[in-house]
Amino acid sequence: MHDSLWTAATRHLFLDAVRDGTITDEAFNRWLVQDALFVADLLTFQARLLARAPRPAQSVLVNGCAALVAELDWFEEQASRRGLDLDTAPLPATLAYRELLHRLDSAPADEALTALWVIERVYLLAWSGAKSDDSPFAEFIEHWSTPEFAEYVDGLERLADPERHQQIVADVLEHEIDFWDMALPRTRD
């Protein structure tokens, strides 16, 4: 179910351009800054979810929160190296995703856990599919497709119930597609 959305979210033109090295620095940097903002929002969401999650989910979520804190440190290092300002306004796709995360704060924990699994699974599949020996963005691709990250996604999968929460799966996938789209330059009709 949702096969076309999964494909669109994990095999996007943005990812093809990263893999092929054809994405502009401007487009990649725009996405990177917005992703840092999203990760900060995701940490807030995940910390609140940890507080209300069933006991079996807590160890997975606490490890995920710790990883997101480390991820924010890594974003700061990347921003410094690339001369980027992370204190920037969120673009509409980032704001829309933020709103979805806020909505999930009042959703049942199993629905929120399913959404978190979809978010992270898309990321893992997308970056794993972008692997290339020739990409100038290999450092980023490798960072987001490690075995440790795959283990985390597997842990979330054991907590998720995508069959029961098909609508939130579709909602997250659509937000993921919009987030990749946000980075690409717009073409004029």
Backbone as a ProteinNet text record, in pm:
[ID]
protein_1_A
[PRIMARY]
MHDSLWTAATRHLFLDAVRDGTITDEAFNRWLVQDALFVADLLTFQARLLARAPRPAQSVLVNGCAALVAELDWFEEQASRRGLDLDTAPLPATLAYRELLHRLDSAPADEALTALWVIERVYLLAWSGAKSDDSPFAEFIEHWSTPEFAEYVDGLERLADPERHQQIVADVLEHEIDFWDMALPRTRD
[TERTIARY]
83	0	87.8	40.4	114.1	245.5	253.5	378.5	428.9	338.9	383.2	434.9	375.2	425.1	561.1	575.9	706.5	814.5	783.2	880	913.7	812.2	835.5	916.1	896.8	967.1	1110.1	1138.3	1271.7	1357.5	1299	1373.9	1344.9	1367.5	1332	1441.9	1404.9	1502.1	1613.6	1580.3	1682.3	1789.8	1747.4	1841.5	1922	1856.8	1929.5	2039.7	2007.2	2105.1	2219.2	2188.4	2294.3	2383.7	2322.6	2399.6	2488.1	2431.7	2505.1	2600.1	2588	2671.5	2626.9	2502.7	2454.4	2374.3	2351.2	2277.2	2368.3	2312.5	2392.7	2417.8	2527.1	2554	2441	2386.3	2276.2	2156.1	2117.7	2002.8	2032.1	2151.1	2185.3	2190.1	2251.3	2261.9	2124.5	2036.2	1899.4	1834.4	1847	1789.8	1856.7	1988.2	2062.4	2020	2007.3	1965.6	1823.6	1735.2	1597.6	1591	1677.7	1679.5	1726.9	1821.5	1865	1748.7	1669.6	1551.9	1452.8	1433.3	1342.9	1392.4	1521.2	1575.3	1553.6	1566.2	1536.8	1389.8	1300.6	1158.2	1134.2	1203.7	1187.4	1233.6	1341.8	1389.8	1284.1	1225.9	1120.5	1003.2	958.8	849.3	884.7	1003.5	1041.6	1058.3	1107.2	1120.3	982.2	887.7	751.4	688.6	717	665.8	725.8	853.4	920.2	847.3	805.4	739.6	605	540.5	407.4	403	515.1	520.1	506.1	457.1	454.3	596.9	610.4	742.3	829.8	778.7	866.3	926.9	866.5	917.1	1022.7	1032.8	1116	1264.7	1318.3	1463	1496.2	1408.7	1431.6	1425.7	1326	1308.1	1419.1	1464.7	1571	1700.6	1727.2	1845.3	1829.8	1707.8	1681.5	1699.8	1655.4	1673.4	1822.2	1898	2042.1	2107.1	2064.8	2119.6	2082.4	1961.8	1921.7	2001.3	2034.5	2120.3	2256.6	2313	2440.9	2426.5	2313.1	2287.7	2287.6	2228.5	2227.6	2369.6	2453.6	2595.2	2662	2634	2692	2645.5	2517.4	2467.3	2542.7	2569	2642.7	2782.8	2846.8	2980.2	2972.3	2873.7	2858.6	2828.5	2744	2709.8	2833.9	2915.4	3039	3132.2	3147.8	3235.2	3184.6	3051.9	2993.2	2955	2979.7	2947.7	2798.3	2721.3	2575.9	2527	2416.1	2352.8	2232.5	2240.2	2129.6	2016.7	2043	1940.2	1866.3	1789	1717.5	1569.7	1488.9	1344.8	1313.7	1222.1	1179.8	1098.3	1121.5	1044.9	910.1	815.7	681.5	680.3	765.2	766.3	809.9	902.8	949.8	839.4	772.7	661.5	547.7	519.1	412.3	448.7	574.6	618	610.6	649.9	641.8	497.4	404.6	262.9	218.3	264.1	230.7	283.4	406.2	462.4	381.9	338	253.8	120.8	64.3	-61	-41.4	73.6	102.2	120.8	148.8	161.4	31.2	-80.6	-208.5	-266.3	-194.6	-238.1	-203	-271.1	-232.8	-85.8	-21.2	121.9	154	68.7	99.6	96	9.9	6.2	131.5	171.4	291.8	416.6	421.4	535.2	539.6	424.1	418.6	469.2	428.2	475	626.1	678.8	823.8	896.7	844.5	906.4	908.3	797.7	793.3	896.7	904.1	1002.3	1142.4	1177.9	1314.6	1339.8	1240	1256.9	1277.3	1199.5	1218.1	1361.1	1407.3	1542.4	1647.1	1635.1	1731.3	1727.2	1608.1	1596	1643.3	1607.2	1643.3	1794.8	1860.1	2005.3	2080.4	2029	2092.8	2085.4	1975	1958.9	2039.7	2088.2	2167.2	2317.1	2354.6	2497.3	2560.9	2681.2	2758.6	2904.5	2992.2	3134.7	3183	3109.5	3154.4	3089.3	2989.8	2917.8	3005.9	3006.4	3079.6	3012.2	2895.4	2821.1	2827.1	2928.1	2939.5	2942.8	3005.6	3012.2	2871.8	2784.8	2648.1	2569.7	2585.6	2515	2552.8	2681.6	2728.2	2676.3	2675.4	2630.1	2486.5	2402.7	2260.3	2222.4	2320.7	2288.3	2376.2	2407.5	2494.6	2418.4	2490.4	2425.3	2356.2	2413.4	2352.4	2215.7	2208.1	2081	1980.5	2026.7	1938.4	1884.8	1968.2	1923.3	1816.5	1834.7	1735.8	1602.3	1607.6	1485.1	1418	1497.4	1441.1	1370.5	1429.8	1366.1	1233.7	1228.4	1102.9	999.3	1045	952.1	878.1	946	882	772.8	777.3	678.6	566.1	586.6	493.8	379.6	269.9	154.2	101.3	175.7	136	3	-34.3	-163.1	-278.4	-264.1	-369.4	-371.7	-257.4	-245.7	-205.7	-281.6	-250.3	-252.7	-342.9	-352.7	-229	-177.7	-58.2	62.6	67.2	175.6	172.2	54.5	41.6	76.2	30.4	59.8	210.3	278.9	423.9	493.9	455.8	520.2	501.1	383.2	360.2	445.9	462.2	549.2	695.3	736.2	873.8	896.6	802.5	814.8	823.7	736.7	738.9	871.4	929.8	1056.3	1170	1174	1274.7	1248.9	1121	1085.3	1132.9	1123.5	1157.5	1300	1387.4	1528	1557.3	1475.5	1504.3	1460.8	1537.6	1496.8	1367.5	1287.5	1158.9	1183.4	1110.1	1118.6	999.1	1017.5	907.6	830.4	697.8	613.2	617
-117.2	0	124	228.2	353.4	336.4	234.3	206.9	327.5	396.5	510.4	623.7	643	746	707.5	580	534.8	556	522.2	539.6	687.5	771.2	915.3	974.3	923.1	976.5	925.6	810.2	750.7	750.1	785.4	789.8	921.4	1025.9	1160.1	1218.2	1313.8	1383.1	1448.9	1499.5	1558.3	1454.6	1335.8	1229.2	1183.6	1178	1144.3	1246.2	1373.7	1480.3	1475.2	1437.5	1420.8	1303.8	1192.4	1072.9	1102.3	1173	1201	1319.7	1395.1	1513.9	1631.7	1628.2	1736.4	1841.6	1819.8	1919.1	2039.2	2156.2	2275.7	2287	2353.3	2379.1	2460.3	2553.4	2636	2549.7	2457.7	2371.2	2277.8	2218.7	2127.9	2203.1	2320.5	2399	2442.8	2480.4	2517.6	2399.6	2281.2	2162.3	2132.9	2142.3	2108.9	2198.3	2327.7	2420.4	2387.6	2361.8	2328.4	2193.9	2100.6	1972.1	1989	2077.1	2104.6	2158.6	2247.6	2298.9	2186.3	2099	1986.4	1893.3	1865.7	1776	1834.7	1965.5	2028.7	2007.3	2022.4	1996.7	1849.3	1761.4	1618	1579.3	1639.6	1612.5	1652.9	1769.3	1814.9	1717.4	1680.2	1584	1451.3	1401.2	1269.3	1270.4	1379.5	1388.5	1386.9	1457.6	1455	1316.3	1251.6	1116.8	1020.1	1034.3	949.8	956.9	1075.9	1094.7	1023	998.1	935.1	797.2	751	623.6	505.7	395.1	272.9	232.7	169.7	132.9	59.7	-35.5	-105.6	-13.3	101.8	193.4	289.2	302.2	407.5	392.5	272.6	258.8	295.4	258.9	296.1	448.1	509.5	654.6	732.5	688.5	762.2	756.3	641.2	631.8	721.3	729	817.9	963.6	1001.7	1140.3	1173.8	1082.9	1106.2	1121.7	1040.3	1049.6	1183.2	1233.1	1362.1	1477.9	1469.2	1571.6	1571.7	1453.3	1442.4	1492.3	1465.9	1511.1	1664	1727.7	1874.7	1930	1865.3	1905.3	1890.5	1780	1753.6	1858.3	1896.5	2002.1	2133.3	2165.5	2288.2	2283.5	2168.6	2152.8	2168.9	2106.2	2116.3	2259.6	2326.3	2464.9	2553	2531.1	2608.6	2582.9	2456.6	2421.7	2478.7	2483.3	2527.5	2675.4	2743.9	2886	2914	2830.7	2843.3	2896.3	2966.6	3018.5	2930.5	2858.1	2770.9	2848	2972.4	3056	3130.6	3056.1	3111	3074.1	3141.9	3115.8	2982.7	2907	2783.3	2814	2733.2	2744.2	2673	2695.4	2636.3	2484.4	2409.8	2263.9	2227.9	2303.3	2281.4	2317.3	2429.1	2470.1	2368.1	2315.2	2215	2088	2048.7	1929.8	1956.7	2076.6	2115	2103	2148.5	2140.9	1994.8	1908.7	1766.8	1709.4	1742.2	1692.2	1742.6	1867.9	1921	1846	1816.3	1740.7	1601.7	1541.9	1408.8	1408.4	1525.6	1534	1495.3	1516.1	1481	1350.6	1287	1158.2	1046.8	935	820.2	783.9	733.4	703	606.6	507.6	411.2	477.2	575.4	648.1	735	802	885.8	800.7	683.1	592.4	545.1	519.8	479.9	592.8	714.3	829.5	843.6	829.1	840.5	732.2	612.1	505.4	541.1	593.1	629.7	737.8	840.3	948.5	890.4	806.7	754.9	648.9	569.2	468.4	535.2	639.7	713.9	764.5	822.7	879	771.9	659.8	551.2	498.2	470.7	418.8	520.9	646.4	751.6	767	778.2	799.7	673.7	557.6	432.9	419.7	463.3	459.2	564	663.6	770.3	739	623.1	589.3	584.4	639.4	641.1	662.9	592.8	612	747.4	807.3	930.6	1057.7	1046.9	1165.3	1254.8	1384.9	1476.2	1491	1431.4	1437.2	1304.4	1223.5	1089.3	1094.8	1195.1	1207.3	1215.9	1291.9	1307.2	1177.1	1117	992.6	885.4	871.5	771.7	802.8	929.7	969.8	925.4	929.5	899.9	759.6	671.9	534.1	432.9	464.2	377	255	148.4	31.5	66.1	158.7	199	263.9	347	409.5	303.8	207.2	98.3	19.3	-4.2	-74.5	5.7	136.5	223.7	216	222.8	213.9	77.8	-27.9	-160.2	-161.9	-96.1	-87.4	-13.4	94.8	168.1	83.9	5.3	-77.6	-175.8	-227.5	-320.1	-251.8	-119	-42.6	12.4	12.5	76.8	-16.7	45.1	-30.2	37.9	24.9	95.9	49.5	-74.7	-123.6	-50.2	-27.1	39.7	190.3	246.1	391.9	431.4	383.8	408.3	557	632.1	774.1	850.4	820.9	893.4	851.8	728.1	685.1	770.4	784.8	866.4	1012.2	1064.7	1205.1	1229.3	1140.5	1157.2	1146.5	1050	1033.6	1158.4	1217.3	1340	1455.5	1464.6	1568.4	1545.3	1419.9	1389.4	1432.8	1403.7	1442.8	1594.8	1664.6	1811	1866.2	1797.6	1844.5	1831.5	1720.8	1707	1811.8	1828.4	1926.2	2066.3	2100.8	2234.2	2274.5	2179.1	2210.6	2238.1	2183.4	2195.6	2331.4	2385.4	2513.7	2497.4	2597.4	2597.1	2630.9	2563.9	2597.2	2683.1	2772.4	2860.7	2792.4	2807.8	2750.1	2833.5
0	0	0	-62.3	-76.5	-153	-237.7	-309.1	-387.9	-456.3	-537	-449.5	-332.2	-239.6	-182.1	-145.1	-94.9	-201.1	-324.3	-432.6	-452.2	-455.2	-474.5	-359.2	-239.3	-122.4	-109.9	-166.7	-148.3	-274.4	-387.4	-514	-585	-515.4	-561.3	-650.4	-734.9	-821.3	-739.5	-623	-534.9	-503.6	-468	-433	-553.4	-669.5	-792.8	-818.5	-799.1	-822.9	-721.5	-598	-497.4	-537.7	-573.4	-612.7	-733.2	-832.7	-955.6	-944	-835.7	-818.2	-902.1	-950.1	-1036.2	-960.5	-833	-755.4	-730.2	-734.2	-707.4	-557.8	-523.2	-382.1	-320.5	-396	-344.9	-307	-393.1	-364.9	-248.1	-246.5	-137.2	-5.3	-5.5	117.3	167.3	75.9	115.2	187.3	128	189.8	324.7	331.6	453.2	570	545.1	650.3	695.9	601.7	638.4	711.6	674.4	742.8	886.8	909.7	1046.9	1129.8	1071	1141.3	1169.7	1071.1	1089.7	1200.4	1204.6	1307.1	1446.4	1460.7	1589.8	1627.2	1529.2	1553.3	1586	1516.6	1538.7	1679.2	1725.6	1861.2	1963.9	1946.5	2038.1	2036.8	1918.4	1905	1970.8	1942.3	1992.1	2143.8	2200.3	2345.9	2412.1	2352.4	2407.4	2391.5	2279.6	2257.9	2359.9	2388.5	2487.2	2621.2	2659.9	2789.6	2798.8	2686.7	2691.4	2625.4	2578.7	2505.9	2600.9	2548.5	2629.2	2667.3	2779.7	2832.8	2730.7	2651.7	2556.3	2449.3	2425.3	2322.3	2375.2	2505.5	2562	2531.4	2535	2508.7	2364.3	2271.7	2131.9	2117.7	2179.6	2167	2235.2	2350.8	2419.1	2337.8	2276.4	2189.8	2067.4	2014.9	1902.6	1940.7	2059.9	2106.4	2118.8	2175.3	2188.9	2051.6	1957.3	1821.6	1757.1	1783.8	1726.8	1786.7	1915.3	1976	1906.5	1885.9	1814.5	1671.3	1610.3	1472.8	1464.9	1563.3	1564	1577.9	1658.8	1667.8	1531.8	1463.9	1331.6	1231	1236.6	1148.1	1172	1297.5	1327	1267.5	1275.5	1214.6	1062.9	1001.6	856	813.6	888.7	856.9	865.7	965.2	979.5	860.9	824.4	711.4	580	563.2	437.2	437.9	550.6	559.2	559.9	630.2	632	766.1	761.8	882.6	914.6	1026.1	1065	1132.7	1166.8	1228.5	1118.5	1043.4	928.9	939.3	863.9	867.4	799.6	858.1	792	667.3	564.9	441	458.9	367.6	383.7	406.5	339.7	359.9	501.7	555.5	692.7	791.4	766.4	852.8	850.1	732.3	720.1	797	788.9	862.3	1012.6	1054.7	1195.8	1244.5	1162.5	1198.4	1211.2	1121.9	1133	1264.5	1299.9	1426	1545.1	1540.8	1649	1656.4	1541	1537.9	1597.9	1572	1624.8	1776.4	1833.9	1979.4	2049.4	1983.9	2045.9	1990.2	1902.7	1847.8	1946.6	1936	2019.6	1995.3	2099.9	2091.6	1978.8	1954.6	1848.3	1710.5	1692.6	1565.8	1550.6	1658.2	1654.3	1630.6	1691.6	1669.3	1524.7	1467.1	1326.4	1238	1266.8	1188.8	1199.5	1320.4	1339.3	1260.7	1261.1	1182.7	1034.2	981.8	839.9	810.6	894.7	875.7	863.7	958.3	962.8	854.9	824	717.6	582.4	556.2	430.6	423.1	529.6	530.4	502.7	570.8	551.6	408.7	357.8	221.5	118.1	140	44.7	34.7	147.4	144.1	106	143.5	100.3	-51.3	-109.3	-254.3	-328.2	-256.2	-318.7	-319.8	-266.4	-258.3	-396.3	-402.1	-525.5	-489	-556.8	-532.5	-581.5	-674.2	-737.7	-684.4	-597.7	-553	-466.6	-494.2	-407.8	-270.6	-254.3	-128.9	-53.6	-86	-26.6	125.7	182.2	328.1	388.7	325	373.5	355.8	239.6	210.1	312	336.5	433.1	573.4	610.4	743.1	769	665.3	682.8	637.7	623.3	584.1	658.2	783.2	862.4	914.5	946	1007.2	1139.5	1215.6	1342.6	1319.7	1216.3	1183.9	1138.7	1060.1	1015.1	1134.6	1235	1355.3	1428.8	1435.6	1498.5	1424.2	1292.8	1211.9	1232.9	1242.4	1271	1406.6	1505.9	1637.3	1631.1	1554.7	1537.5	1463.2	1366.9	1290.1	1380.1	1480.5	1573.4	1655.9	1663.7	1740.7	1653.8	1522.9	1429.6	1390.9	1351.4	1303.2	1176.2	1065.5	943.5	885.4	907.2	856.7	924.7	1051.3	1127.5	1102.8	1071.9	1058.8	916.4	820.3	680	644.1	704.7	670.2	714.7	833.5	879.2	796.7	752.3	662.8	536	476.7	354.8	382	495.2	528.3	539.4	609.9	626.6	491.6	411.5	280.7	194.6	198.2	121.8	173.6	304.8	360.6	320.6	317.3	275	130.5	43.8	-97.2	-108.2	-36	-38	13.7	111.3	168.1	66.7	-5.6	-112.1	-220.7	-259.4	-363.3	-327.3	-199.6	-152.3	-191.1	-198.9	-225.1	-371.8	-458.8	-601.5	-654.8	-745.8	-805.9	-882.8	-873.9	-945.7	-1092.2	-1179	-1321	-1356.4	-1446.8	-1490.1	-1601.7	-1595.1	-1700.9	-1825.7
[MASK]
+++++++++++++++++++++++++++++++++++++++++++++++++++++++++++++++++++++++++++++++++++++++++++++++++++++++++++++++++++++++++++++++++++++++++++++++++++++++++++++++++++++++++++++++++++++++++++++

